[in-house]
Amino acid sequence: MNWDIFTQKHFPLSLTILALILILGLGAVLYFPMVNNYYFADELDPIVASQVLKRQMDNGEADLSKLFRSDFIDARDRYNTHYRPVGYLFSFLVYRIFGVEPKFLNLLIVLGHLTTVVLVFFILRRLLDNHLWAFCAALIFAVEGVTSDAIFYIGAGQLYMPEIIPHYICLIAFVYWIHNRKTVLLIISWISALLAIFANEFSWPLIPLVWAISYFYGGERTWKLPFKPRFYPYYLAFTAYIISGYKCITSRPEMMESTGWGILARIFSARHIKRVLDEIDQVFHKIPLAGDILRTLPQYILGISVIAVIVFILVYTAVKIKDKRYRFLLLWLVFTLMVLLPVPIAARYLYHSAVPFWAAALFIGWYFLERLKTAFPKWNIKIIGAILYTILLLIHISMNYQREHLWSRVGDFYLSRIYNVESALGGLAGTKKIYYLISPGVPERAYDAETFSLTQHLRVYLDDPYIQYELIHSQDFLDTLKLSANEILLSFDGSNFQPLKFKPDIR
């Protein structure tokens, strides 16, 4: 076997197996420690909704069809702006089989990510026609530290993983169909697209992606391409999603803002633009060592500079690099970014964008290294490229490790809150109710979010979705309050919760 992989366009089977072992091994080392992490603040709504549905099904009050209704998740009406029945089915089945213990859900999320990495590796092998580049892109996608919150953030994982795997099965089946035209692959792609869109609305780029694959790799460069019969099942899948979720989508004003002119108004609003710039700042502030220096820059300067540099590089290289593979990757990146325009940007939403981004980055890096070779003929650009890639990989491994440590500490923090009050609450009879006594001076946003979060955590931890709560702000209400056997009084000072045996004077 030729071990000089820099000279090999295609890997033999033994080297392909070795590449997969390296990708999966490194990914497992980085992500399996998160299996022991506990839930974060706002990850619990699908679990609580699953608890309620299970009890309703046990009592004959509901069936699985509720997953397809807008009232499945109704915690403070927070999730009714989405319609994700397959994603909710995943959450329900995990709860029904494994209960509320987060270890099993964490394990499924990690295995889902590693499965996705393997799919990405084989997709890129076909699209790039270069196994080394596919390996490098898949490896850094497996460990990169920017979008890793999609895995560490359990709430994101349980809602996005049911979409991510069928999303990439749809793509890999279509890519391989382009090469061998086996009908079974096309059928697999259609079914996967249906599952993906009903799992998460972020799957709509699949339609322009299968167009682009046909255009660049199928040789069908005609304006009639979207009207080919093989695309009809994709259209039907997305139409079925819109019709099925119409009531859910149109019943919420904030969801209607994500249609038509509402999207444009939201995209170009100053608030949305500032949020995007802030998110870019936060991404670069996570870089080890350099993060402290970058925090000293004026607000928005880093975000504006990064966007300007990225736009310039993409436009410049799109003109200079005439390779169809690179231009396809740029379109893939644009499609995955466009779906994020109307929503508040968060690093975990960039999970899909990371695949074409890193694959395109290899093209850009190699392009500039070749320009460097022209200027300095004696330089070995392969060695330089390998060194730069290794440095980049180590930076992301370090970022990833830091993120896992941070999420672990966050989970421990919420567990400590639960331990502080669960013994007092667990001894109550009947339908439990919590009265939260809010200390003077605590901001409304803080006590509203934190009291709801603790209530959700207790509902999950005690496996009791019917725990009720109420906020107390006034001394008059406190003076007249008489606790029954199923009620408890907790104080909240802005950071900590404590059970109270006696009513304090908050005047």
C-alpha positions in Angstrom: 0.0 0.0 0.0 1.2 3.5 -0.9 1.3 5.5 2.4 2.0 8.7 0.6 -1.6 9.8 0.6 -0.7 13.2 -0.8 -0.2 11.5 -4.2 -3.4 9.4 -4.0 -6.6 10.6 -5.5 -8.5 7.6 -4.4 -7.9 5.5 -1.2 -7.7 1.7 -1.4 -10.1 -0.1 0.9 -7.5 -0.5 3.7 -6.8 3.3 3.7 -10.5 4.1 3.6 -11.1 1.9 6.7 -8.1 3.6 8.4 -9.6 7.0 7.6 -13.0 6.0 9.1 -11.3 4.7 12.2 -9.4 8.0 12.7 -12.5 10.1 12.1 -14.8 8.1 14.4 -12.1 7.5 17.0 -11.3 11.2 17.4 -15.0 12.1 17.4 -15.7 9.5 20.0 -12.9 10.7 22.3 -14.1 14.2 22.1 -17.9 13.6 22.4 -18.4 10.5 24.6 -17.6 12.4 27.8 -20.7 14.4 27.3 -22.9 11.3 27.8 -22.8 12.1 31.6 -23.9 15.8 31.1 -27.2 16.9 32.5 -29.9 19.0 30.8 -29.5 22.7 30.2 -32.1 25.4 31.1 -34.5 25.3 28.1 -34.0 21.8 26.8 -36.9 20.2 28.6 -40.0 21.2 26.8 -40.2 18.2 24.4 -39.5 15.9 27.3 -42.3 17.4 29.5 -44.6 17.3 26.5 -43.7 13.6 26.1 -44.4 13.0 29.7 -47.9 14.5 29.4 -48.6 12.6 26.1 -47.6 9.3 27.7 -50.0 9.8 30.6 -52.8 10.9 28.3 -52.2 7.8 26.1 -52.2 5.6 29.3 -55.6 7.1 30.2 -57.0 6.8 26.7 -57.2 10.6 26.3 -54.8 10.9 23.3 -52.8 9.0 20.8 -49.7 9.6 18.7 -51.7 11.8 16.3 -51.2 14.6 18.8 -47.6 14.8 17.6 -49.0 16.2 14.4 -51.0 19.0 16.1 -49.8 22.4 17.1 -50.7 21.8 20.7 -48.2 19.0 21.3 -45.7 21.3 22.9 -47.5 24.1 24.7 -45.1 25.1 27.5 -45.8 28.9 27.7 -46.6 28.6 23.9 -42.9 28.7 23.3 -42.7 25.9 20.7 -45.9 26.4 18.8 -44.0 28.5 16.3 -42.5 25.2 14.9 -44.1 22.1 13.4 -41.7 19.2 13.8 -43.7 16.0 14.3 -40.9 13.5 13.4 -38.6 15.4 15.8 -41.2 15.3 18.5 -41.8 11.6 17.8 -38.1 11.0 18.4 -38.3 12.8 21.8 -41.4 10.8 22.8 -39.9 7.4 21.8 -36.6 8.2 23.7 -38.6 9.1 26.8 -41.0 6.1 26.4 -38.1 3.7 26.1 -35.4 5.2 28.3 -37.3 7.6 30.7 -35.9 11.0 31.8 -32.3 9.9 32.3 -30.2 12.1 29.9 -27.4 9.6 29.4 -29.4 7.6 26.8 -30.4 10.7 24.9 -26.8 12.0 25.0 -25.6 8.7 23.7 -28.0 8.8 20.8 -27.0 12.3 19.9 -23.3 11.4 19.9 -23.9 8.3 17.8 -26.1 10.4 15.5 -23.3 12.9 15.0 -20.7 10.2 14.3 -23.1 8.5 11.8 -23.6 11.9 10.1 -19.8 12.3 9.8 -19.5 8.9 8.0 -22.3 9.9 5.6 -20.5 13.3 5.0 -17.3 11.4 4.2 -18.9 9.3 1.6 -20.9 12.2 0.1 -17.8 14.3 -0.3 -15.8 11.3 -1.7 -18.3 11.3 -4.7 -18.7 15.0 -5.0 -15.0 16.0 -4.7 -13.7 12.9 -6.5 -10.8 13.1 -4.1 -10.7 10.9 -1.0 -8.0 12.8 0.8 -10.0 16.1 0.6 -13.1 14.2 1.7 -11.2 12.8 4.7 -9.8 16.1 5.7 -13.2 17.9 5.4 -15.0 15.1 7.3 -12.4 15.0 10.0 -12.5 18.7 10.9 -16.3 18.6 10.6 -16.3 15.7 13.2 -14.4 17.7 15.8 -14.8 21.4 14.9 -15.6 23.6 17.9 -17.9 26.3 16.5 -21.0 24.2 15.7 -20.4 21.6 18.4 -23.2 23.1 20.5 -25.5 21.2 18.2 -24.2 18.1 20.0 -23.4 19.4 23.5 -26.7 21.3 23.7 -29.0 18.4 24.4 -32.1 20.4 23.5 -30.7 21.1 20.1 -29.6 17.6 19.6 -32.9 16.0 20.3 -34.7 18.4 17.9 -32.0 18.4 15.1 -30.6 14.9 15.1 -33.9 13.4 13.8 -33.6 15.8 10.9 -29.8 15.6 10.3 -29.5 11.9 9.6 -32.4 11.6 7.0 -31.1 14.9 5.6 -27.7 13.3 4.7 -29.2 10.0 3.8 -31.3 11.9 1.3 -28.2 13.5 -0.1 -26.0 10.5 -0.3 -28.7 8.4 -1.9 -29.2 11.1 -4.6 -25.5 11.6 -5.1 -25.0 7.8 -5.7 -28.1 7.7 -7.9 -26.5 10.3 -10.2 -23.6 7.9 -10.7 -25.4 4.6 -11.2 -29.2 5.5 -11.7 -30.5 2.7 -9.5 -34.2 3.5 -8.7 -34.0 2.2 -5.2 -31.5 5.0 -4.3 -34.0 7.6 -5.6 -36.8 6.1 -3.5 -34.5 6.1 -0.4 -33.8 9.8 -1.1 -37.5 10.7 -1.5 -38.4 8.9 1.8 -35.5 10.5 3.6 -36.5 14.0 2.4 -40.0 13.4 3.7 -38.7 12.4 7.1 -36.2 15.3 7.2 -38.7 18.1 6.5 -41.2 16.7 9.0 -38.4 16.6 11.6 -37.2 20.1 11.1 -38.0 23.0 8.8 -34.3 23.6 8.2 -34.4 20.9 5.6 -35.8 23.0 2.8 -32.3 23.5 1.2 -32.6 19.8 0.1 -34.6 20.9 -3.0 -32.1 23.4 -4.4 -29.3 20.9 -3.5 -30.7 18.1 -5.5 -31.1 20.6 -8.4 -27.5 21.7 -8.1 -26.2 18.1 -7.9 -28.1 17.3 -11.1 -26.8 20.5 -12.8 -23.1 20.1 -11.9 -22.7 16.3 -11.7 -25.6 15.0 -13.9 -24.8 17.2 -16.9 -28.3 18.6 -17.0 -27.7 22.2 -17.6 -31.1 23.3 -18.7 -33.8 25.7 -17.4 -36.2 22.7 -17.5 -34.3 20.9 -14.8 -36.7 21.7 -11.9 -39.5 20.2 -13.9 -37.9 16.7 -14.2 -40.3 14.0 -12.8 -37.7 12.7 -10.3 -38.1 16.0 -8.3 -41.9 15.7 -7.9 -41.7 13.5 -4.8 -39.5 16.2 -3.1 -42.1 18.9 -4.0 -44.9 16.7 -2.7 -43.0 16.1 0.6 -42.6 19.8 1.2 -46.1 20.6 0.1 -47.4 17.9 2.5 -45.4 19.5 5.3 -46.9 23.0 4.6 -50.5 21.7 4.4 -50.1 19.5 7.5 -48.5 22.3 9.5 -50.7 25.1 8.2 -52.7 25.5 11.3 -49.7 25.5 13.5 -47.7 27.9 11.3 -50.5 30.4 10.7 -51.8 30.4 14.2 -48.7 32.2 15.5 -47.9 35.8 14.6 -44.2 35.3 15.1 -44.3 32.4 12.6 -46.1 34.6 10.1 -43.3 37.1 10.4 -41.1 34.4 8.8 -43.0 34.5 5.6 -43.1 36.9 2.7 -42.2 40.5 3.5 -41.9 39.7 7.2 -38.7 37.8 6.4 -37.1 40.8 4.7 -38.2 43.2 7.5 -36.6 40.8 10.0 -33.4 40.1 8.1 -32.6 43.7 7.6 -33.7 45.0 11.0 -30.9 46.6 13.0 -31.6 44.3 15.9 -31.2 41.2 13.8 -28.0 42.5 12.2 -26.5 43.4 15.6 -27.3 39.9 16.9 -25.6 38.3 13.9 -22.5 40.5 14.5 -22.6 39.7 18.3 -22.7 35.9 17.5 -19.7 36.2 15.2 -17.8 38.0 18.0 -18.7 35.2 20.5 -17.5 32.5 18.1 -14.0 34.2 17.8 -13.9 34.9 21.6 -13.9 31.1 22.1 -10.6 30.7 20.3 -7.9 29.6 22.9 -5.3 32.3 23.7 -6.4 34.7 21.0 -9.9 35.0 22.4 -8.7 37.3 25.2 -7.1 39.7 22.7 -10.1 39.7 20.4 -12.4 40.8 23.3 -10.5 44.1 23.4 -11.7 45.1 20.0 -14.6 47.5 19.7 -18.1 45.9 19.5 -19.2 44.8 16.0 -15.7 45.6 14.4 -14.7 41.9 14.5 -18.1 40.8 13.1 -18.1 43.3 10.3 -14.4 42.5 9.4 -15.1 38.8 9.3 -18.1 39.1 7.1 -16.3 41.5 4.7 -13.3 39.2 4.5 -15.5 36.1 3.9 -17.5 37.8 1.2 -14.4 39.0 -0.6 -12.7 35.6 -0.5 -15.9 33.8 -1.7 -16.5 36.3 -4.6 -12.8 36.4 -5.6 -12.3 32.6 -5.5 -15.7 32.0 -7.3 -14.3 34.0 -10.2 -10.8 32.6 -10.1 -11.5 28.9 -9.3 -13.5 27.6 -12.2 -13.7 24.1 -10.8 -17.4 22.9 -10.8 -16.8 21.2 -7.4 -15.9 24.4 -5.7 -18.8 26.3 -7.3 -21.2 23.6 -6.1 -19.8 23.8 -2.6 -20.4 27.6 -2.6 -24.0 27.1 -3.6 -24.4 24.4 -0.9 -23.0 26.9 1.6 -25.4 29.7 0.4 -28.4 27.4 0.6 -27.7 26.3 4.1 -27.1 29.9 5.3 -30.2 31.3 3.6 -32.5 29.2 5.8 -31.0 30.9 8.9 -31.6 34.5 7.7 -35.0 35.0 9.5 -33.9 33.4 12.8 -31.6 34.6 15.6 -28.2 33.2 14.6 -26.7 30.7 17.0 -23.6 28.6 16.4 -25.6 25.3 16.6 -27.7 26.4 13.7 -24.6 26.4 11.5 -24.2 22.6 11.7 -25.3 22.0 8.1 -23.3 24.9 6.8 -20.1 23.5 8.4 -20.0 20.7 5.8 -19.7 22.8 2.6 -17.7 25.4 4.5 -14.8 23.2 5.4 -14.9 21.4 2.0 -14.8 24.8 0.3 -12.0 26.0 2.7 -9.8 23.2 1.4 -10.2 24.5 -2.2 -9.5 28.0 -1.1 -6.5 27.0 1.0 -5.0 24.9 -1.9 -5.7 27.7 -4.4 -3.6 30.2 -2.3 -0.9 27.6 -1.6 -0.5 27.1 -5.3 -0.2 30.9 -5.7 2.5 30.7 -3.0 4.3 27.9 -4.9 4.4 30.2 -8.0 6.1 32.9 -5.9 8.4 30.5 -4.0 9.1 27.5 -6.3 11.3 25.8 -3.8 8.7 25.7 -1.0 6.9 22.4 -0.4 3.3 23.4 -0.3 2.1 19.9 0.6 4.0 20.1 3.8 2.9 23.7 4.5 -0.7 22.7 3.9 -0.4 19.7 6.2 1.1 21.9 8.9 -1.6 24.5 8.6 -4.4 21.9 8.6 -2.9 20.2 11.7 -2.8 23.6 13.5 -6.4 24.3 12.5 -7.4 20.8 13.7 -5.7 21.2 17.1 -7.4 24.6 17.6 -10.8 23.1 17.0 -10.1 20.1 19.2 -9.1 22.6 22.0 -12.2 24.6 21.5 -14.3 21.5 21.5 -12.8 20.3 24.8 -13.5 23.7 26.4 -17.1 23.6 25.2 -17.7 20.1 26.6 -16.2 21.2 29.9 -18.5 24.3 29.9 -21.6 22.4 29.2 -20.7 19.8 31.9 -20.4 22.6 34.4 -23.8 24.1 33.3 -25.5 20.7 33.8 -23.9 20.4 37.2 -25.2 23.8 38.1 -28.8 22.9 37.3 -28.5 19.6 39.1 -27.3 21.4 42.3 -30.5 23.6 42.1 -32.6 20.5 41.8 -30.9 18.8 44.8 -31.5 21.9 46.8 -35.3 21.6 46.6 -36.3 18.2 45.3 -36.3 16.5 48.7 -38.8 19.0 50.1 -40.9 18.8 46.9 -40.8 15.1 46.6 -42.5 14.6 49.9 -45.6 16.5 48.8 -48.9 14.7 48.1 -51.2 15.1 45.1 -50.7 17.6 42.4 -47.6 19.6 43.6 -47.5 23.4 43.4 -44.5 25.7 43.9 -44.9 29.3 45.0 -41.8 31.3 44.1 -41.1 34.3 46.4 -39.2 36.9 44.3 -36.8 39.0 46.2 -37.1 42.8 45.5 -34.8 44.1 42.7 -34.7 40.8 40.7 -35.2 41.7 37.0 -38.5 40.4 35.5 -36.7 38.6 32.7 -34.5 36.7 35.2 -37.2 35.5 37.5 -39.5 34.6 34.6 -36.9 32.4 32.8 -35.3 30.9 35.9 -38.5 29.9 37.8 -39.9 28.3 34.6 -36.6 26.5 34.1 -36.5 25.1 37.6 -40.1 24.0 37.3 -39.3 22.2 34.1 -36.2 20.6 35.6 -38.3 19.3 38.6 -41.0 18.0 36.3 -38.4 16.0 34.4 -36.3 14.9 37.4 -39.4 13.8 39.4 -41.1 12.5 36.3 -44.1 14.6 37.2 -45.2 16.9 34.3 -48.2 18.3 36.2 -46.2 20.3 38.8 -47.6 23.8 38.9 -46.0 27.1 39.9 -46.9 30.7 40.7 -44.9 33.8 41.4 -45.3 36.0 44.5 -44.3 39.6 44.3 -46.3 41.4 47.0 -46.4 41.2 50.8 -50.2 41.2 50.8 -50.4 38.0 48.8 -47.7 36.4 51.0 -49.6 37.3 54.1 -52.8 35.7 53.0 -51.0 32.6 51.5 -51.9 29.3 53.3 -49.9 26.4 52.1 -51.7 23.0 51.8 -50.1 19.6 51.9 -49.3 19.7 48.2 -47.7 23.1 48.1 -44.2 24.5 48.9 -42.7 28.0 49.1 -39.3 28.8 47.5 -37.4 32.0 47.7 -35.4 33.3 44.6 -32.8 36.0 45.0 -31.8 36.1 41.4 -29.4 33.1 41.4 -30.4 30.6 44.1 -33.6 28.9 45.2 -34.2 27.9 48.8 -37.2 26.2 50.5 -38.8 28.4 53.1 -40.5 27.1 56.3 -41.5 30.6 57.5 -42.9 33.5 55.6 -40.4 36.4 55.5 -41.2 40.1 55.5 -40.4 41.4 52.0 -41.6 44.9 52.6 
